[in-house]
Amino acid sequence: NTTTLDSFSVRTITGGRYLSFLYKGDYQNLSEVYDYIFREWIIKKEIQLREVPVFEHYLNNKMVTNKADLLTEIYVPIS
């Protein structure tokens, strides 16, 4: 379920297992990171996904951090 607070969105994250990845770099390259995750991890290793959303956790502030130094945790729900 999602609740909106002014310009923020709050979502409850379901429990269970997740693959976690740490990406360092510009947010514009995230689509390539997701391609790698799904091609090299999910498909090649035959990992089963759960039907809940993937989510990202941004570890620093893009307004004050150099694009090359941005850190993003990516969580992929698995069975």
Backbone as XML, in Angstrom:
<?xml version="1.0"?>
<chain id="A" units="angstrom">
  <residue number="1" name="ASN">
    <atom name="N" x="0.840" y="-1.183" z="0.000"/>
    <atom name="CA" x="0.000" y="0.000" z="0.000"/>
    <atom name="C" x="0.879" y="1.238" z="0.000"/>
  </residue>
  <residue number="2" name="THR">
    <atom name="N" x="0.392" y="2.309" z="-0.606"/>
    <atom name="CA" x="1.166" y="3.528" z="-0.749"/>
    <atom name="C" x="0.403" y="4.707" z="-0.160"/>
  </residue>
  <residue number="3" name="THR">
    <atom name="N" x="1.127" y="5.559" z="0.562"/>
    <atom name="CA" x="0.568" y="6.778" z="1.122"/>
    <atom name="C" x="1.394" y="7.943" z="0.605"/>
  </residue>
  <residue number="4" name="THR">
    <atom name="N" x="0.743" y="9.036" z="0.208"/>
    <atom name="CA" x="1.463" y="10.206" z="-0.275"/>
    <atom name="C" x="1.492" y="11.276" z="0.805"/>
  </residue>
  <residue number="5" name="LEU">
    <atom name="N" x="2.689" y="11.777" z="1.085"/>
    <atom name="CA" x="2.898" y="12.855" z="2.042"/>
    <atom name="C" x="3.540" y="14.012" z="1.295"/>
  </residue>
  <residue number="6" name="ASP">
    <atom name="N" x="2.754" y="15.008" z="0.952"/>
    <atom name="CA" x="3.224" y="16.140" z="0.150"/>
    <atom name="C" x="3.944" y="15.631" z="-1.097"/>
  </residue>
  <residue number="7" name="SER">
    <atom name="N" x="5.269" y="15.826" z="-1.180"/>
    <atom name="CA" x="5.983" y="15.399" z="-2.380"/>
    <atom name="C" x="6.684" y="14.052" z="-2.199"/>
  </residue>
  <residue number="8" name="PHE">
    <atom name="N" x="6.401" y="13.365" z="-1.084"/>
    <atom name="CA" x="7.015" y="12.068" z="-0.830"/>
    <atom name="C" x="5.972" y="10.967" z="-0.900"/>
  </residue>
  <residue number="9" name="SER">
    <atom name="N" x="6.426" y="9.803" z="-1.250"/>
    <atom name="CA" x="5.559" y="8.633" z="-1.281"/>
    <atom name="C" x="6.102" y="7.624" z="-0.281"/>
  </residue>
  <residue number="10" name="VAL">
    <atom name="N" x="5.240" y="7.058" z="0.536"/>
    <atom name="CA" x="5.631" y="6.071" z="1.526"/>
    <atom name="C" x="5.001" y="4.745" z="1.135"/>
  </residue>
  <residue number="11" name="ARG">
    <atom name="N" x="5.794" y="3.693" z="1.089"/>
    <atom name="CA" x="5.303" y="2.383" z="0.689"/>
    <atom name="C" x="5.785" y="1.344" z="1.694"/>
  </residue>
  <residue number="12" name="THR">
    <atom name="N" x="4.917" y="0.415" z="2.038"/>
    <atom name="CA" x="5.292" y="-0.686" z="2.910"/>
    <atom name="C" x="5.973" y="-1.754" z="2.064"/>
  </residue>
  <residue number="13" name="ILE">
    <atom name="N" x="7.137" y="-2.187" z="2.490"/>
    <atom name="CA" x="7.896" y="-3.198" z="1.768"/>
    <atom name="C" x="7.569" y="-4.552" z="2.377"/>
  </residue>
  <residue number="14" name="THR">
    <atom name="N" x="7.216" y="-5.502" z="1.522"/>
    <atom name="CA" x="6.881" y="-6.832" z="2.018"/>
    <atom name="C" x="8.141" y="-7.562" z="2.464"/>
  </residue>
  <residue number="15" name="GLY">
    <atom name="N" x="7.978" y="-8.472" z="3.409"/>
    <atom name="CA" x="9.096" y="-9.285" z="3.855"/>
    <atom name="C" x="9.447" y="-10.314" z="2.805"/>
  </residue>
  <residue number="16" name="GLY">
    <atom name="N" x="10.436" y="-11.106" z="3.093"/>
    <atom name="CA" x="10.846" y="-12.154" z="2.171"/>
    <atom name="C" x="12.270" y="-11.958" z="1.716"/>
  </residue>
  <residue number="17" name="ARG">
    <atom name="N" x="12.669" y="-12.774" z="0.770"/>
    <atom name="CA" x="14.043" y="-12.750" z="0.271"/>
    <atom name="C" x="14.190" y="-11.753" z="-0.876"/>
  </residue>
  <residue number="18" name="TYR">
    <atom name="N" x="15.339" y="-11.093" z="-0.892"/>
    <atom name="CA" x="15.683" y="-10.144" z="-1.954"/>
    <atom name="C" x="17.132" y="-10.361" z="-2.363"/>
  </residue>
  <residue number="19" name="LEU">
    <atom name="N" x="17.413" y="-10.248" z="-3.649"/>
    <atom name="CA" x="18.784" y="-10.077" z="-4.103"/>
    <atom name="C" x="19.074" y="-8.595" z="-3.962"/>
  </residue>
  <residue number="20" name="SER">
    <atom name="N" x="20.239" y="-8.256" z="-3.443"/>
    <atom name="CA" x="20.569" y="-6.831" z="-3.325"/>
    <atom name="C" x="21.843" y="-6.545" z="-4.112"/>
  </residue>
  <residue number="21" name="PHE">
    <atom name="N" x="21.835" y="-5.404" z="-4.761"/>
    <atom name="CA" x="22.962" y="-4.956" z="-5.579"/>
    <atom name="C" x="23.287" y="-3.525" z="-5.189"/>
  </residue>
  <residue number="22" name="LEU">
    <atom name="N" x="24.568" y="-3.184" z="-5.182"/>
    <atom name="CA" x="24.992" y="-1.808" z="-4.941"/>
    <atom name="C" x="25.589" y="-1.275" z="-6.225"/>
  </residue>
  <residue number="23" name="TYR">
    <atom name="N" x="24.999" y="-0.198" z="-6.728"/>
    <atom name="CA" x="25.459" y="0.440" z="-7.962"/>
    <atom name="C" x="26.043" y="1.800" z="-7.626"/>
  </residue>
  <residue number="24" name="LYS">
    <atom name="N" x="27.211" y="2.100" z="-8.212"/>
    <atom name="CA" x="27.831" y="3.416" z="-8.057"/>
    <atom name="C" x="27.880" y="4.065" z="-9.428"/>
  </residue>
  <residue number="25" name="GLY">
    <atom name="N" x="27.216" y="5.233" z="-9.548"/>
    <atom name="CA" x="27.241" y="5.931" z="-10.823"/>
    <atom name="C" x="25.976" y="6.725" z="-11.070"/>
  </residue>
  <residue number="26" name="ASP">
    <atom name="N" x="25.933" y="7.319" z="-12.239"/>
    <atom name="CA" x="24.836" y="8.187" z="-12.670"/>
    <atom name="C" x="23.533" y="7.408" z="-12.772"/>
  </residue>
  <residue number="27" name="TYR">
    <atom name="N" x="22.453" y="8.001" z="-12.299"/>
    <atom name="CA" x="21.134" y="7.370" z="-12.367"/>
    <atom name="C" x="20.726" y="7.070" z="-13.808"/>
  </residue>
  <residue number="28" name="GLN">
    <atom name="N" x="21.241" y="7.834" z="-14.760"/>
    <atom name="CA" x="20.878" y="7.623" z="-16.167"/>
    <atom name="C" x="21.316" y="6.261" z="-16.683"/>
  </residue>
  <residue number="29" name="ASN">
    <atom name="N" x="22.240" y="5.606" z="-15.974"/>
    <atom name="CA" x="22.731" y="4.292" z="-16.402"/>
    <atom name="C" x="22.002" y="3.142" z="-15.728"/>
  </residue>
  <residue number="30" name="LEU">
    <atom name="N" x="20.991" y="3.436" z="-14.920"/>
    <atom name="CA" x="20.301" y="2.379" z="-14.191"/>
    <atom name="C" x="19.646" y="1.349" z="-15.107"/>
  </residue>
  <residue number="31" name="SER">
    <atom name="N" x="19.185" y="1.742" z="-16.277"/>
    <atom name="CA" x="18.568" y="0.761" z="-17.177"/>
    <atom name="C" x="19.588" y="-0.295" z="-17.598"/>
  </residue>
  <residue number="32" name="GLU">
    <atom name="N" x="20.833" y="0.097" z="-17.800"/>
    <atom name="CA" x="21.890" y="-0.856" z="-18.134"/>
    <atom name="C" x="22.184" y="-1.775" z="-16.952"/>
  </residue>
  <residue number="33" name="VAL">
    <atom name="N" x="22.132" y="-1.227" z="-15.755"/>
    <atom name="CA" x="22.348" y="-2.022" z="-14.548"/>
    <atom name="C" x="21.246" y="-3.072" z="-14.424"/>
  </residue>
  <residue number="34" name="TYR">
    <atom name="N" x="19.997" y="-2.667" z="-14.642"/>
    <atom name="CA" x="18.881" y="-3.614" z="-14.583"/>
    <atom name="C" x="19.015" y="-4.687" z="-15.672"/>
  </residue>
  <residue number="35" name="ASP">
    <atom name="N" x="19.444" y="-4.300" z="-16.865"/>
    <atom name="CA" x="19.668" y="-5.289" z="-17.923"/>
    <atom name="C" x="20.680" y="-6.335" z="-17.458"/>
  </residue>
  <residue number="36" name="TYR">
    <atom name="N" x="21.764" y="-5.878" z="-16.860"/>
    <atom name="CA" x="22.789" y="-6.795" z="-16.355"/>
    <atom name="C" x="22.223" y="-7.702" z="-15.266"/>
  </residue>
  <residue number="37" name="ILE">
    <atom name="N" x="21.510" y="-7.135" z="-14.301"/>
    <atom name="CA" x="20.942" y="-7.924" z="-13.205"/>
    <atom name="C" x="20.044" y="-9.028" z="-13.745"/>
  </residue>
  <residue number="38" name="PHE">
    <atom name="N" x="19.143" y="-8.677" z="-14.635"/>
    <atom name="CA" x="18.191" y="-9.670" z="-15.126"/>
    <atom name="C" x="18.829" y="-10.651" z="-16.101"/>
  </residue>
  <residue number="39" name="ARG">
    <atom name="N" x="19.763" y="-10.195" z="-16.908"/>
    <atom name="CA" x="20.402" y="-11.081" z="-17.882"/>
    <atom name="C" x="21.420" y="-12.010" z="-17.207"/>
  </residue>
  <residue number="40" name="GLU">
    <atom name="N" x="22.275" y="-11.455" z="-16.362"/>
    <atom name="CA" x="23.378" y="-12.230" z="-15.782"/>
    <atom name="C" x="23.016" y="-12.948" z="-14.480"/>
  </residue>
  <residue number="41" name="TRP">
    <atom name="N" x="22.067" y="-12.443" z="-13.753"/>
    <atom name="CA" x="21.721" y="-13.066" z="-12.476"/>
    <atom name="C" x="20.417" y="-13.840" z="-12.560"/>
  </residue>
  <residue number="42" name="ILE">
    <atom name="N" x="19.364" y="-13.155" z="-12.916"/>
    <atom name="CA" x="18.035" y="-13.767" z="-12.864"/>
    <atom name="C" x="17.906" y="-14.887" z="-13.899"/>
  </residue>
  <residue number="43" name="ILE">
    <atom name="N" x="18.209" y="-14.623" z="-15.144"/>
    <atom name="CA" x="18.019" y="-15.609" z="-16.209"/>
    <atom name="C" x="19.090" y="-16.702" z="-16.164"/>
  </residue>
  <residue number="44" name="LYS">
    <atom name="N" x="20.378" y="-16.323" z="-16.120"/>
    <atom name="CA" x="21.448" y="-17.323" z="-16.165"/>
    <atom name="C" x="21.445" y="-18.237" z="-14.953"/>
  </residue>
  <residue number="45" name="LYS">
    <atom name="N" x="21.097" y="-17.714" z="-13.806"/>
    <atom name="CA" x="21.105" y="-18.517" z="-12.589"/>
    <atom name="C" x="19.729" y="-19.110" z="-12.279"/>
  </residue>
  <residue number="46" name="GLU">
    <atom name="N" x="18.781" y="-18.875" z="-13.196"/>
    <atom name="CA" x="17.420" y="-19.420" z="-13.084"/>
    <atom name="C" x="16.774" y="-19.098" z="-11.728"/>
  </residue>
  <residue number="47" name="ILE">
    <atom name="N" x="16.898" y="-17.865" z="-11.333"/>
    <atom name="CA" x="16.329" y="-17.401" z="-10.075"/>
    <atom name="C" x="14.848" y="-17.085" z="-10.282"/>
  </residue>
  <residue number="48" name="GLN">
    <atom name="N" x="14.022" y="-17.527" z="-9.363"/>
    <atom name="CA" x="12.588" y="-17.288" z="-9.436"/>
    <atom name="C" x="12.248" y="-15.966" z="-8.744"/>
  </residue>
  <residue number="49" name="LEU">
    <atom name="N" x="11.484" y="-15.136" z="-9.428"/>
    <atom name="CA" x="11.075" y="-13.846" z="-8.880"/>
    <atom name="C" x="9.748" y="-13.975" z="-8.152"/>
  </residue>
  <residue number="50" name="ARG">
    <atom name="N" x="9.515" y="-13.089" z="-7.183"/>
    <atom name="CA" x="8.204" y="-12.964" z="-6.560"/>
    <atom name="C" x="7.472" y="-11.821" z="-7.248"/>
  </residue>
  <residue number="51" name="GLU">
    <atom name="N" x="6.163" y="-11.817" z="-7.148"/>
    <atom name="CA" x="5.370" y="-10.784" z="-7.810"/>
    <atom name="C" x="5.127" y="-9.588" z="-6.900"/>
  </residue>
  <residue number="52" name="VAL">
    <atom name="N" x="6.228" y="-8.981" z="-6.495"/>
    <atom name="CA" x="6.196" y="-7.707" z="-5.767"/>
    <atom name="C" x="7.227" y="-6.810" z="-6.439"/>
  </residue>
  <residue number="53" name="PRO">
    <atom name="N" x="7.088" y="-5.503" z="-6.297"/>
    <atom name="CA" x="7.976" y="-4.593" z="-7.030"/>
    <atom name="C" x="9.441" y="-4.645" z="-6.580"/>
  </residue>
  <residue number="54" name="VAL">
    <atom name="N" x="10.321" y="-4.442" z="-7.546"/>
    <atom name="CA" x="11.722" y="-4.154" z="-7.279"/>
    <atom name="C" x="11.746" y="-2.763" z="-6.654"/>
  </residue>
  <residue number="55" name="PHE">
    <atom name="N" x="12.706" y="-2.497" z="-5.753"/>
    <atom name="CA" x="12.804" y="-1.139" z="-5.241"/>
    <atom name="C" x="14.256" y="-0.706" z="-5.127"/>
  </residue>
  <residue number="56" name="GLU">
    <atom name="N" x="14.445" y="0.606" z="-5.063"/>
    <atom name="CA" x="15.782" y="1.211" z="-4.981"/>
    <atom name="C" x="15.879" y="2.045" z="-3.718"/>
  </residue>
  <residue number="57" name="HIS">
    <atom name="N" x="17.076" y="2.066" z="-3.145"/>
    <atom name="CA" x="17.364" y="2.912" z="-1.985"/>
    <atom name="C" x="18.541" y="3.802" z="-2.384"/>
  </residue>
  <residue number="58" name="TYR">
    <atom name="N" x="18.301" y="5.099" z="-2.432"/>
    <atom name="CA" x="19.329" y="6.061" z="-2.833"/>
    <atom name="C" x="20.098" y="6.483" z="-1.589"/>
  </residue>
  <residue number="59" name="LEU">
    <atom name="N" x="21.414" y="6.231" z="-1.577"/>
    <atom name="CA" x="22.211" y="6.402" z="-0.363"/>
    <atom name="C" x="22.801" y="7.792" z="-0.184"/>
  </residue>
  <residue number="60" name="ASN">
    <atom name="N" x="22.770" y="8.606" z="-1.233"/>
    <atom name="CA" x="23.267" y="9.978" z="-1.075"/>
    <atom name="C" x="22.387" y="10.941" z="-1.854"/>
  </residue>
  <residue number="61" name="ASN">
    <atom name="N" x="22.661" y="12.202" z="-1.683"/>
    <atom name="CA" x="21.826" y="13.267" z="-2.233"/>
    <atom name="C" x="22.353" y="13.684" z="-3.607"/>
  </residue>
  <residue number="62" name="LYS">
    <atom name="N" x="21.532" y="13.502" z="-4.643"/>
    <atom name="CA" x="21.974" y="13.833" z="-6.001"/>
    <atom name="C" x="22.222" y="15.327" z="-6.192"/>
  </residue>
  <residue number="63" name="MET">
    <atom name="N" x="21.709" y="16.150" z="-5.287"/>
    <atom name="CA" x="21.898" y="17.597" z="-5.413"/>
    <atom name="C" x="23.309" y="18.026" z="-4.997"/>
  </residue>
  <residue number="64" name="VAL">
    <atom name="N" x="23.974" y="17.221" z="-4.177"/>
    <atom name="CA" x="25.308" y="17.604" z="-3.686"/>
    <atom name="C" x="26.386" y="16.575" z="-3.986"/>
  </residue>
  <residue number="65" name="THR">
    <atom name="N" x="26.009" y="15.466" z="-4.626"/>
    <atom name="CA" x="26.954" y="14.390" z="-4.911"/>
    <atom name="C" x="27.243" y="14.346" z="-6.402"/>
  </residue>
  <residue number="66" name="ASN">
    <atom name="N" x="28.502" y="14.199" z="-6.740"/>
    <atom name="CA" x="28.904" y="14.050" z="-8.134"/>
    <atom name="C" x="28.184" y="12.833" z="-8.711"/>
  </residue>
  <residue number="67" name="LYS">
    <atom name="N" x="27.696" y="12.928" z="-9.945"/>
    <atom name="CA" x="26.944" y="11.835" z="-10.576"/>
    <atom name="C" x="27.710" y="10.520" z="-10.541"/>
  </residue>
  <residue number="68" name="ALA">
    <atom name="N" x="29.015" y="10.561" z="-10.730"/>
    <atom name="CA" x="29.825" y="9.339" z="-10.744"/>
    <atom name="C" x="29.913" y="8.691" z="-9.368"/>
  </residue>
  <residue number="69" name="ASP">
    <atom name="N" x="29.599" y="9.443" z="-8.310"/>
    <atom name="CA" x="29.710" y="8.936" z="-6.947"/>
    <atom name="C" x="28.373" y="8.572" z="-6.306"/>
  </residue>
  <residue number="70" name="LEU">
    <atom name="N" x="27.282" y="8.692" z="-7.049"/>
    <atom name="CA" x="25.975" y="8.344" z="-6.495"/>
    <atom name="C" x="25.917" y="6.853" z="-6.193"/>
  </residue>
  <residue number="71" name="LEU">
    <atom name="N" x="25.353" y="6.494" z="-5.045"/>
    <atom name="CA" x="25.215" y="5.096" z="-4.636"/>
    <atom name="C" x="23.746" y="4.725" z="-4.569"/>
  </residue>
  <residue number="72" name="THR">
    <atom name="N" x="23.413" y="3.602" z="-5.202"/>
    <atom name="CA" x="22.034" y="3.121" z="-5.230"/>
    <atom name="C" x="22.016" y="1.644" z="-4.875"/>
  </residue>
  <residue number="73" name="GLU">
    <atom name="N" x="21.222" y="1.288" z="-3.880"/>
    <atom name="CA" x="20.974" y="-0.116" z="-3.578"/>
    <atom name="C" x="19.745" y="-0.538" z="-4.364"/>
  </residue>
  <residue number="74" name="ILE">
    <atom name="N" x="19.817" y="-1.684" z="-5.028"/>
    <atom name="CA" x="18.700" y="-2.218" z="-5.803"/>
    <atom name="C" x="18.299" y="-3.542" z="-5.164"/>
  </residue>
  <residue number="75" name="TYR">
    <atom name="N" x="17.004" y="-3.692" z="-4.884"/>
    <atom name="CA" x="16.493" y="-4.908" z="-4.255"/>
    <atom name="C" x="15.499" y="-5.585" z="-5.190"/>
  </residue>
  <residue number="76" name="VAL">
    <atom name="N" x="15.795" y="-6.854" z="-5.506"/>
    <atom name="CA" x="14.960" y="-7.645" z="-6.414"/>
    <atom name="C" x="14.343" y="-8.780" z="-5.597"/>
  </residue>
  <residue number="77" name="PRO">
    <atom name="N" x="13.004" y="-8.843" z="-5.507"/>
    <atom name="CA" x="12.358" y="-9.882" z="-4.702"/>
    <atom name="C" x="12.441" y="-11.246" z="-5.363"/>
  </residue>
  <residue number="78" name="ILE">
    <atom name="N" x="12.911" y="-12.242" z="-4.618"/>
    <atom name="CA" x="13.050" y="-13.593" z="-5.148"/>
    <atom name="C" x="12.328" y="-14.607" z="-4.254"/>
  </residue>
  <residue number="79" name="SER">
    <atom name="N" x="12.043" y="-15.771" z="-4.829"/>
    <atom name="CA" x="11.377" y="-16.847" z="-4.074"/>
    <atom name="C" x="12.384" y="-17.585" z="-3.214"/>
  </residue>
</chain>
